[in-house]
């Protein structure tokens, strides 16, 4: 005796209703005008039946003017060689096995670039095209990224050229005329080469940090950090380099919560902020270390470090650009990448950093780190 489930009593009542088709936006409760990308849909006759708000914005064609028109008229696309795109691809009369067009750069009237991909919807495999679904994306965001990368390469190449030229020049001179120089002259040249090699190393480290920050792969190796002692070391280094000891004022509000952070990266943050205060600021550089609320939700404790100077400060109109790439203050010099990296390091720790005006009129940077703990202790 055979058993057939399709004819069993009650089968119609227990069967699941068919799921809405992914292409049916109305069935899914999605308004096409809410989509972030441009959406253009043509019916089986090649007439536009959907032209959402993003498509109208990208193409500068009102939806009312596009609806009901032939696809190639409502969306006149050309490839980068000036050929009409719809005539080349022929979605309705081309190969019956095609189901899509991969994303590529095409041109709108006026030469504006747009990223276009298409899907051919068929009622059955190899059947006639039932719908042509086209998505449009503006290329401006990608252009900004490409410009940023080009600027980064140009800036770093420029910064590398100077120390490498110095290293090459001094080493070539020493090799060619070693006997002609006194020991003091040789030492001076080698010290210069050593300093320039350190500069190249720092530039390469900055490049690596930016790459990791942009890709979200900046690793934080948490250890106990005595933030007061770390600031003290940086102050001593500046004093040893020729700064007056009384130019620095360190104030620590105790007790501080135990701070778990990456000591090398915290040193990088402190070094950059203090270097900026010394180089671009004036008067006393004040460093305040205080307990504070954690920037993370569900955590109570955090540690804040505020670095203030008494210089001219940062213009109000520049405040929102301080942590962007290539920002430099009134005094030129450096790559303009330091504060961008500082922000990336602080945020990788789950912290926050802000900039404002110090009580003495100079710049004031304040970063807050959650006390946190390494994973193996939580």
VENKAFEN-V275976 format. One record per helix or strand of 2 or more residues. SS is the DSSP state (hx for helix, st for strand). FROM is the first residue (numbers start at 0). LEN is the number of residues. Records with the same first field share a line. If there is no record, write none. Layout:
SS=FROM-LEN  FROM-LEN
This chain:
hx=4-3  10-4  24-4  31-3  52-7  62-4  70-4  84-5  139-41  182-33  226-14  244-3  262-18  315-6  337-11  374-3
st=37-5  46-5  99-8  112-10  128-10  222-3  247-5  258-3  284-9  300-8  351-6  362-8
